[in-house]
Amino acid sequence: MSEASRQVSGPRGQGKAASPLSPSRIAVFRRRIREFYRTNKRRFPWRDLITPYRIVVSEFMLQQTGVGRVTEKFGPFVERFPDFGALAAAPFNDVIDAWQGLGYNRRALSLKKLAGTVVDEYSGQLPDDRALLRALPGVGDATAGSVMAFAFNLPCVFIETNIRRVFIHYFFAGRDRVTDKEIIPLVEATLDRSCPRDWYYALMDHGAHLGALAVNPNRKSAHYSRQSRFEDSDRQVRGKVIRLLIGNAGASARDIARATGCAPGRLDPILASLVKDGLIAYDSGLYRIA
């Protein structure tokens, strides 16, 4: 067990985090995280040149996609759409085309809607208020918190996958089914309010390291679930449909079934879900990008 874990363990070695943390416990934890960060800091394009727009794009991309793929796609995307105005004005066909390879295409639609809201309601300037950010399309509580920290360097408590790993590893040794409700007070108590951006980057880089170990600490989280199989899933078919329709004036359900290899009985509800999500449109017997 690590020194930090020993210092916060509860009775009988159950690993229940003590609350509130003493200043010495906080100091030990911060020192370990910072020591790791000094020699293992990761470099990403959205960290090298920080603007609210670039942070928002990166956060949307990172929601459900590996960092390697995001690093590959981020540069071309922001070069093609350099700010909220450009993204809001672009045809969705162009946006979804630039998004290909990232998966979960609804994020691209939400990102474009967000850009339109920022342009229309905030004169193109992203608000630095968590409640206002939370009200934007596609923004959940964790994304709002991360934008506050990374775009504006403001102290804001939030949890995401890598941060969760760190706190479970150091503060909940021997525990299973650890809830975010238990972790949040520790995130708040240890937060470096003088420079939250670098502190959260340090936490996330350490969490990424822990995630590569033989035993992923997040398996002890009450919120842990394995990602469903992608091969031959409805999600895979949805992606095939989108790729087929990009730049296409329209295709019939029969043409789509033939091109994707998906049986009509299975394809019809998938097409209906894509229409409902606003990703594609149906008119005069043809489907196209919305």
C-alpha positions in Angstrom: 0.0 0.0 0.0 1.3 3.5 -0.9 2.2 6.0 1.8 -0.8 8.2 0.8 -3.1 5.2 1.0 -1.8 4.2 4.5 -2.3 7.7 5.8 -6.0 7.8 4.8 -7.0 4.2 5.4 -9.8 3.6 7.8 -9.9 1.0 10.6 -9.3 -2.7 10.0 -7.6 -2.0 6.7 -10.9 -1.4 4.9 -9.5 1.5 3.0 -12.4 3.9 3.8 -11.2 7.4 3.3 -10.9 9.6 6.4 -12.9 12.8 6.2 -12.0 15.6 6.5 -8.4 15.1 5.4 -5.7 16.7 7.5 -3.3 19.2 6.0 -0.5 16.6 6.2 -2.5 14.0 4.3 -3.3 16.6 1.6 0.4 17.6 1.4 1.5 13.9 1.0 -1.0 13.3 -1.8 -0.2 16.5 -3.7 3.5 15.9 -3.5 3.1 12.4 -5.0 1.0 13.7 -7.8 3.3 16.6 -8.6 6.4 14.4 -8.5 4.8 12.0 -11.1 3.8 15.0 -13.3 7.2 16.5 -13.3 8.7 13.5 -15.1 5.6 12.1 -16.9 3.7 15.2 -18.2 1.9 14.5 -21.4 1.9 16.9 -24.3 -1.2 17.5 -26.4 -2.1 20.2 -28.9 -5.0 21.5 -26.9 -2.6 22.0 -23.9 0.1 23.8 -25.9 -2.2 26.5 -27.2 -5.1 27.0 -24.8 -8.3 28.9 -25.9 -11.8 28.2 -24.7 -12.8 27.0 -28.2 -9.9 24.5 -28.4 -10.6 23.2 -24.9 -14.3 22.7 -25.7 -13.5 20.8 -29.0 -11.0 18.6 -27.2 -13.4 17.9 -24.3 -16.1 16.8 -26.7 -13.7 14.6 -28.6 -12.3 13.0 -25.4 -15.7 12.2 -23.9 -15.8 8.7 -25.4 -12.7 8.4 -27.6 -9.1 7.4 -26.8 -6.6 10.2 -26.5 -4.4 8.8 -29.4 -7.3 9.1 -31.8 -8.2 12.5 -30.6 -4.6 13.8 -30.9 -4.7 12.6 -34.6 -8.1 14.3 -35.4 -7.9 17.5 -33.3 -5.5 19.5 -35.4 -7.3 19.0 -38.8 -10.6 19.7 -37.1 -9.7 23.1 -35.6 -7.8 24.1 -38.7 -10.9 23.5 -40.7 -13.2 25.2 -38.1 -10.9 27.6 -36.1 -13.5 29.2 -33.9 -17.1 29.0 -32.7 -18.2 31.2 -35.6 -16.7 29.1 -38.2 -18.1 25.9 -36.7 -21.6 27.4 -36.3 -21.7 28.6 -39.9 -20.4 25.3 -41.5 -22.8 22.9 -43.1 -23.3 19.9 -40.9 -22.2 17.6 -43.7 -18.7 19.3 -43.5 -18.6 19.0 -39.7 -19.6 15.3 -39.6 -17.0 14.6 -42.4 -14.2 16.2 -40.2 -15.5 14.2 -37.2 -15.1 10.8 -38.9 -12.8 8.4 -37.0 -13.9 9.7 -33.6 -17.2 7.7 -33.3 -20.3 8.7 -31.4 -21.4 11.1 -34.1 -24.1 12.8 -31.9 -21.2 14.6 -30.2 -20.4 16.4 -33.5 -24.0 17.6 -33.8 -24.1 18.7 -30.2 -20.8 20.6 -30.7 -22.1 22.4 -33.7 -25.3 23.3 -31.8 -23.1 24.6 -28.9 -21.1 26.8 -31.3 -24.4 28.2 -32.6 -25.6 29.0 -29.1 -22.3 30.6 -28.2 -22.4 32.8 -31.3 -26.1 33.7 -30.9 -26.4 34.2 -27.2 -22.8 35.1 -26.1 -21.4 37.0 -29.1 -19.0 34.2 -29.8 -17.4 34.2 -26.3 -17.7 31.1 -24.2 -19.2 31.9 -20.7 -17.0 31.2 -17.7 -19.9 30.2 -15.5 -20.5 26.6 -14.7 -24.3 26.8 -14.7 -24.3 28.6 -18.1 -21.9 26.0 -19.5 -24.0 23.2 -18.2 -27.0 24.5 -20.1 -25.1 24.3 -23.5 -25.9 21.4 -25.9 -24.0 18.3 -25.1 -22.4 19.6 -21.9 -22.7 17.5 -18.8 -21.5 18.3 -15.3 -18.0 16.8 -15.8 -17.5 18.6 -19.1 -18.6 21.9 -17.6 -16.2 21.4 -14.7 -13.3 20.5 -17.0 -13.9 23.5 -19.2 -13.9 25.8 -16.2 -10.6 24.4 -15.1 -8.8 24.0 -18.4 -10.2 26.9 -20.5 -10.4 29.5 -17.6 -8.1 28.1 -14.9 -10.8 28.4 -12.4 -11.1 26.1 -9.4 -14.0 23.7 -10.0 -14.7 20.3 -8.6 -15.4 17.5 -11.2 -14.6 13.9 -11.8 -13.8 12.0 -15.0 -12.3 8.6 -15.6 -8.6 9.3 -15.0 -9.3 11.5 -11.9 -11.5 8.7 -10.5 -8.7 6.2 -10.9 -6.3 8.3 -8.9 -8.5 8.8 -5.9 -9.6 5.2 -5.8 -6.0 4.1 -5.9 -4.8 6.3 -3.2 -7.7 6.6 -0.8 -9.8 3.5 -1.2 -7.3 0.6 -1.0 -9.2 -2.7 -0.3 -12.6 -1.2 -1.2 -15.0 -2.1 -3.9 -18.1 -0.3 -5.2 -16.6 3.2 -4.5 -19.1 5.9 -5.4 -18.4 9.3 -6.9 -20.2 10.8 -3.9 -17.5 9.4 -1.7 -14.7 10.8 -4.0 -16.0 14.3 -4.6 -15.2 15.6 -1.1 -11.6 14.3 -1.6 -11.3 16.1 -4.9 -12.5 19.3 -3.3 -10.2 19.0 -0.3 -7.1 18.3 -2.4 -7.8 20.8 -5.2 -4.9 23.3 -5.8 -7.0 26.4 -6.2 -4.0 28.5 -7.1 -3.5 26.7 -10.4 -6.4 24.2 -11.0 -5.5 23.7 -14.6 -2.1 22.2 -14.0 -3.3 20.3 -11.0 -6.1 18.6 -13.0 -3.6 17.9 -15.8 -1.3 16.2 -13.3 -4.2 14.1 -11.9 -5.3 13.0 -15.3 -1.8 12.1 -16.4 -1.3 10.0 -13.3 -4.7 8.4 -13.8 -3.8 7.5 -17.4 -0.7 5.8 -16.1 -2.7 3.9 -13.5 -5.2 2.8 -16.2 -2.4 1.1 -18.0 -1.5 -1.1 -15.0 -2.5 -4.8 -14.8 -5.4 -3.9 -12.4 -7.3 -0.8 -13.4 -8.4 1.0 -10.2 -11.7 2.0 -11.9 -12.9 -1.6 -11.7 -13.5 -0.8 -8.0 -15.8 2.1 -8.9 -19.6 1.7 -8.4 -19.9 3.4 -11.8 -17.6 1.0 -13.7 -19.0 -0.8 -16.7 -17.3 -2.5 -19.7 -17.9 -0.9 -23.1 -20.3 -3.0 -25.2 -18.9 -4.9 -28.2 -18.5 -2.7 -31.3 -18.2 -5.3 -34.0 -21.6 -5.9 -35.6 -23.3 -3.6 -33.2 -26.0 -1.0 -34.0 -23.4 1.6 -33.2 -21.1 0.2 -36.0 -24.0 0.2 -38.4 -24.9 3.8 -37.5 -21.3 4.8 -38.3 -21.5 3.0 -41.7 -24.7 4.9 -42.6 -23.2 8.3 -41.7 -20.0 7.6 -43.7 -22.1 6.5 -46.7 -24.3 9.6 -46.7 -21.5 12.2 -46.2 -21.3 14.1 -49.5 -24.2 12.1 -50.9 -27.3 13.8 -52.2 -29.4 11.0 -50.8 -29.8 7.3 -50.7 -32.8 5.0 -50.3 -33.1 2.5 -47.5 -32.5 -0.3 -50.1 -29.3 1.3 -51.2 -28.1 1.8 -47.6 -28.9 -1.8 -46.8 -27.0 -3.0 -49.8 -24.0 -0.8 -49.0 -23.8 -1.6 -45.3 -24.7 -5.3 -45.5 -27.4 -4.7 -42.9 -30.7 -6.5 -43.3 -33.7 -4.2 -43.8 -35.5 -5.5 -40.8 -32.6 -4.4 -38.6 -31.7 -1.3 -40.6 -35.1 0.4 -40.4 -35.1 1.2 -36.6 -31.4 2.3 -36.9 -32.3 4.7 -39.6 -35.3 5.9 -37.5 -33.0 6.5 -34.6 -30.5 8.5 -36.7 -33.4 10.7 -37.9 -34.7 11.2 -34.4 -31.2 12.2 -33.2 -31.0 14.8 -35.9 -28.0 13.3 -37.7 -29.8 12.4 -40.9 -33.0 13.6 -42.6 -35.6 11.7 -44.7 -37.4 13.2 -47.6 -39.1 11.8 -50.7 -37.8 8.3 -50.0 -34.2 9.3 -49.6 -31.9 9.7 -46.5 -29.2 12.3 -46.3 -27.0 14.1 -43.8 -29.3 16.5 -41.9 
